[in-house]
């Protein structure tokens, strides 16, 4: 066997593998012997099928399988032994493979395209990001109160609509075939709100859907349809009202407090207010930390020069996602694919150069804490330890161990970001919740 690497430029190379019969013959013979022991062919006792018959019946398939296994092992070993930094996996030249005569050829040559990943320098000292300390203002608290009171309020079906009601009915395109049942929130109407107020069940409203509700995202929100559907909704529509839904806000009494925080967790309006502020603060702190992480990743990627083999990368994306994404989608989202690839390379470099490690025990403990939080368990009772551990073990093994891998990768990313935060400039800024929503929205 002979393997050669021909580097066409700093980003691309071709890998050629030449096989002689001696390279694969023993492997083929071994597989034929194995087949003859297991084959169930009429006229022969199990395990007594002649190897010659197996070769005649299945020889070509066994040859192809044997050579493919040999190629996979040999190419992977070559990459490891020569410390090649490659993007994804080598991509075989299918045109050459299609020209092989498996019936007569004894010698074979296979070609692979390889995308080479360059070494690069990290520029962490150039990264400067803002970390937001969020003040919970009264407006945000009032909005939370309104949402909770509506959520736990009483729903009625009045005969005449008012400004904050929901209208349920049939939405139909005037010049088109689109029609659906939906629930329209009147507080989302941007223009022509008077058309929706004062109507009764059975009334028909005619309106321009874009003027009334805005862009694709807004239409998706108010109709409950996907953006793929709402992007084609334009012009005049009719809406036949079937029912009016109105929610009367819940009273702020003990029953309401218990529904929000549990039985007797708070017993006064002052305690409830303090608890609401605490929960809002915790939620915004998590959002602020997530916003900080995104800003760090964006700036590090932007400030790190990495030459990507673009043509190879696009081909690799198409091959590995065959049937899932189109070439047009690859082009449309290519910048995001490149960003994710660069961050992956940066993350791996930080791990390698700074000996960042995640053990199996770390993964299990992290998954345990998340599962306990999911079930709202401060600790696992002694009598449930075995059951809980079995449940956790099964969870990590699901999807062929992918859940374990996902947990591992999340921990690695978390530790890389923790390391990076000590190497960059982080400036703390005090903002209100409303300002924060505007900044990260």
Buried (B, 14 or more C-beta within 10 A) or exposed (E): EEBEBEEEEEBBBBBBBEBEEEBBEEBBBEBBEEBBEEBEBEEEEEEEBEEEBBBEBBBEEBBBBBBEEBBEEBBEEBBEEEEBEBBBBBBBBEEBEEEBEEEEEEEBEBBBBBBBBEEBEBBBEEBEBBBBEBBBBEEBBEBBBEEBBBEBBEEEEEEEBEEEBBBBBBBBBEEEEBEEEBBBBBEBBEEEEEBBBEBEBEBEBEBBBBEBBBEBEBBBBBBBBEEEBBEEBBEBBBBBBEEBBBBEBBEBEBEBBBEBBEEEEBEEEEEBBEBBBEBBBEBBEEBBEEBBBEBBBBBBBEBBEBEBBEEBBBBBBBEEEEEEBEEEEBEEEBEEBBBEBBBEBBBBBBBEEEEBEBEEEBBBEBBBEBBBEEEEEEEBEEEEEEEBEEEBEEBBEEEEEEBBEBBBBBBBBEBBBEBBBEEBEBEEEEBBBBBBBEEEE
